[in-house]
Amino acid sequence: MIFAVAPMMDWTDAHCRAFHRVLSRHAVLYSEMITADAVIHGRRDRLLGFKGCAGPVALQLGGSDPARLAEATAIGAAYGYVEVNLNVGCPSDRVQEGRFGACLMREPALVAECLSAMAGAAPAGVEVTVKHRLGVDDQDPEDSLFGFVETVAAAGVRTFVVHARKAWLKGLSPRENRDIPPLDYAIVRRLKQARPDLRIVLNGGLCDPATARTEAAGLDGVMLGRAAYQRPALLLQVDPLFADLPAPHASAIEALRAYRPYVCDRLAEGVPLNAITRHVLGLFHGQPGGRVFRRVLSEHAPKRGAGIEVLDAALGAVADGLKAAA
């Protein structure tokens, strides 16, 4: 079964993905959403490059121009991504103004055209997929979801990541769109029953890998979002649950020690410590020493010239807390 960590703006950058890979070898890790124009005209190495992250990594694109999306797909595939995913789920005003994201649920024929162009530009071994909502605004989810999937599947797409909520493009912020529209996992299961030939991956409101696996019974996979980022130690459960493999590390503290060489390498390249360690702040959530760990990093990592000694001090605080609690 597929397990993926969702693409999240300002969160799932290269440093985050390298950290998550330390916690799971099996998980599919996604980039942040990157617009096709940014891929074509931007600083590609900074946007697309990744180090210290072997294993399956997917690129998520935003856009609605088939030719530009095809060009961006070819560029991204050359960087080593195994999947290119089209965002048809983001409800933000800025994304709507660019005519991409969730508003494209109203234009399934255009989405199909975009994905067909992307698939034509993708080399062998790179899959083109789509992440989308149940519908938007006053659309009936049963009609919008099934009609959307039928149209897009006819273009050759086989994998659909379904965020099991509608999006309200007027009246709700992106944050409210993650919480207020009700979840409907049952309709996603009905979609799989209607189209057993497709890979259907469930996303939305899943709080941990074990719950996600239960909710995804009969489906092809799950995608965990903010829970994976805010409490990354949960990812140590992924390989045993989804791949019948031992976790890469026996504990969160061992995983962070394994991440330390990556941090040192990026510091040597001039990357600020805080740009890396902001992704690990929730690692010891609810554990002895966890608050001190977070405080040390929050107070000292942003300082100019902060080095690996700050991470070591935070690690030491956790180790002391665990010893005191034993």
Helices and strands as residue ranges (DSSP letters): E 2-5, H 14-23, E 28-35, H 36-41, H 44-48, E 57-62, H 66-77, E 83-88, H 93-97, G 101-106, H 108-121, E 127-132, H 141-153, E 159-163, H 174-177, H 185-194, E 199-203, H 209-215, E 221-224, H 226-230, G 232-237, H 238-243, H 252-268, H 273-277, G 278-280, H 290-300, H 308-325
